[in-house]
Amino acid sequence: MERRRSFGEYRAIDLTIWAMLMCFFEFLIIKAIKVWFPDELYTVSLAAALTAIVYMRWGAWGGIHAALAGLVFCLFSGGTGKQYVIYCVGNLFSMLSLVFLFKAGKERVRTNVWLGLLFPFLVQFLMHGGRALTAILLGESPAGVTGFFLEDSLSYVFTLVIAWIVRRLDGVYEDQKHYLLRLNSEKEKKEVKNES
């Protein structure tokens, strides 16, 4: 008989997969920008989109992915020590979006189009705001941190498009405990139907 994975093992595997996706896509985007678009003023990142998905799936565990996104960005773009702090700590401000997620309810956010798009937008905005605030605390001028919002403004579009797509994929943009219980319930109903 095949051993079933525990919920903790399932969560660890899932979080690892999303972390690997985060690292891969951020690395790919940074390399593409350096090779094909080195003179562009704008950057793009999937950090907020992927972090929002992990927040939806696992709640506060997504903070790991928020910080990881900052780490990967700085690592592959040659960031300074100060930039590591700004991006890693700043991205963690996105955890404030969990207040909205839990107040609105994960299921409502998953099933309602506007809430489903507002949540990842909020994650993106809080990442930018967190970076700006962290930079100010580290001595940057308020006028100097507008770049966090302006240079990365295309990421809002990518974040919303990705959120719109994943909402349609069964189980991707869903609390995983809810998803597994839903799958199990559907399986039991099917078995009962087959027996009768």
N, C-alpha and C positions, 0 to 999 in steps of 0.2 A: 504494500500500500504506500502511495506517495505521501511524503510528509508535507503538510500544509505550512505555508509561511505564517509567522505571527504578524500581527498588525504592525508592530515595531519594525520587523524586518522589511515588510512591504514599504513602510514610510522611509526607511533608510535607503532602500534601493531607488525609490521614486525621487527622493531629494538628491541623490547622487546623480541620477540621470539628468535632472533639471540643472544641476550645477555644471555638469559636463556640457550640456547644450549652451548654457550661459557663457562658459569659457570659450567654446568653439566659435559661437557667433560673434562675440565681442572681439576675439582675435582676428577673425575673418574681416570684420568691418574695419578695424584699425589698419590692418595690412592693406585692404583695398583703398582706403583713404590715402595712405602714405604712397602707394604705387600709382594709382590712377587719378586721384584728386588732391594732390599735395597743396595746391594753392587755394582750395575752396575755404570760404569762411565758415561754412556750416559743417556740422558733424551729425551723425546718426547713431543711435544706440538702441538696442533691443532690451536693455537692462530693465527698464520699467515694465515693459510688456511681460517679460518672463518672470519678473519678481511678482507682479500682480497675479499671474497664474498660480505661482507657488503660494502666495498669501491665500488665495481662494481655496487651494487644495489642502494646505496645512496650517494656515494661520501664521503665528509668530515665527515659525520655522523659516519663513521666507526672508527674515532678517539676515540669515546667513547668505542668501543669494544676493541681497541688496549690497552687503559689504563686499562680497566676492566680485560683483560687477565693477565696483570701484577699484578693487585690487587689480583685476585683470586689465582694466582700462589703463591704469597707471603703469603697470608692468610692461605692457606692449607698446605704449606710446612714450615710454622713457620719462615717466613722471619723477618729480623731485619728492623728497620726504614730506614736504608741506602738502603737495598735491595728493599723496597717499592718504594723509589725514583728512583733507577736504573731501575727497571722493568717497572714501570708506565710511567715515563718520557721517558725512552729509547724506549719503544714500540711506543710512539707517533712519533718518527722519521720516522716510516713507512708511515706517511702522506705525506712524500716527494714523495712517489710512485704515488701520485695523479697527479703530474706534468706529469709523463710518461703516465698515464692513459688518461688524457685529451688531451695531445699532439697526442698520437697514435689514440685516439678516442675509446670510450667504445665499440662501435659496432665492430670495427676492432679487438679489443682485445678479444671480445666474440667469434668472428667467425674464427679468425686465430689461428691455433694450437700453433704456436711458440710464438706469442704475448700472447695468453691465458695462457701459462705456464711461460713465462718470468715475467709477472706481479706479480703473487703470490711469485715467487722466489725472486723478488725485494723486496716485502713486508717483507719476512722472513729475507733477508740480511740486510735491513734497521733497522729491530727490533734488530738484533744482534749488528749491528754497533752502533745504538743508545744507547743500554745498555753499550757497551764497552766505548763509549765516555763519557756517564754520569758517569760511574764508575771512569774513569780517572779524570774527573772534581771534583769528590768527594775524590780524593787522591789515587786511585789504580794505580799501576805501569802498563805501557803498556804491559809488559810481563804477568802480572797477569790477563789480561782481555781476553786472547786467549780462555779461557774456554767457553766464551759466544758463540763462533763459533764452537769449537770442541765438547764440551759436548752435544750440542743440534743439532749436524749435521744430525742426523736421521730425524729431523723435516723437513728438506728440501725434503726428499723423501716423507714423508707423505703429505706435502703441495702440491707437484707436482701431486701425485696420486689423492688427493681429487680434485684439480683443473681440472685434466683430466676427472674425473667422472662427476663433476657438470656442466662442459661445455656441456654435452650431455643431461642434464635435462632441459626441457623447462621452461624458465623463472627464473631459479635459479641464473645463472651467467649472469645476464642481468640488465641493468639500468631499474628500476621499472616503471619510467614514460614511457619509450619506450615500455616496456612489456605491460603495461595497454593499451596504445594507439594501439599497435599491436593486442591485444585481441579484443578491441572494433571494430577495422577495420575489423577483420575476422568475428566478429559477424554480423556486418552490411552487409558484402558481402553475408553471409549465408542467412540473412533475405531477401535480394533482390533476391537471387537465388530462395528461396522458394516461393516468391510472383509471380515470372514469370512462 
